[in-house]
Amino acid sequence: MDLPSGYGPDTEIDDEGMDPVWKQLAAILLARIEAEVYPAGRAIPSLTQLLQEFGVSRGTVLKATGYLEDAGFLRAVQGRGVFVLPKQ
């Protein structure tokens, strides 16, 4: 997994940081999954909630969640949300 290290569940997005914003967001979401802020089997906050919390674009959220979906941490269910998968 090619995400930057040093991001925790409470880290904020740094627009001036060295890492792309979508990777920062993906790292923060992954930290929240690992800390069970977002437990397995439960949905993460909605796209709208993530947009408001992090102040990023829709594309940034979709890229971050898509990356975590491809890596096997999340699963999108059309019309229901994006859910955390159990640890493998």
N, C-alpha and C positions, 0 to 999 in steps of 0.2 A: 504494500500500500504506500503510495507516494504522497502522504500528507505531512505537513510541517509539524514538528513537535513543539511542546511548550504551551499548548492551548488547553485550558481547563473548561469545566462547565460554565464558569462565570466570566470567561474572557469576553472582551468586547472586540468588535471588528475595528481594525486599524486601517483606515483608507490610505494612509501614507506608508504602511508596512511593506516589507520586502516580499511577502507572500501574496499571491492573487487573492482577492476577496472571497471568491468561491471556495478556495482551498482553506482559508481561515474558517469560513462558515462550516464546511464539512468537518474540519478538525474539532470545532466546538460541538457540533451535533454528535460526533463520535464520542467525545469526552462525556457528554450527557448520557449517551447510551451505555457506556462503560460504567458510569457512576450510578446507573439505574434511575437517573432523573426521568428518563424515558424507558420504562421497563419493557421487557420482551412481551410481545402480544398486544401491546397498547399502541395507539396512534400517537405520532408526534404532533406538535401543534400544526394547525392548518397553514397553508401557503400565506394567507392574509395575516395570520398571527406572526409568522416568521418575518414577513415583510415589515410589519410594524415594529417588532422587537429589534431587528438588526438594521433597519433603514437601508436595505439593499434592494436591488431590482428583482423582479419576478424571475428573469433569466438566471440570476445568480443563485437564487434559492433552488430553482429547478436543476441547475448544473450540480450544485452541492448534493442535493438529495439523490439525483440520478447516479452520481459517482458512488454514494454509499449503497445505493440499490445494486449497482453492478458489482460492488465488493461483497455483497451478501449480508449487509447489516439491516437493510430496509426493504420493504415490499410495498409497492403502490397498488391499491385496490380501487379501481375506477368507481367513483361515486361514493366511496367510503373514507378514503384517506390514505396516509402512508404509515405503515406499521413497522415496528421494530421486530426483527426476526430473532428467534432464540439463538443463544451462542452455540457455535458449532464445535 
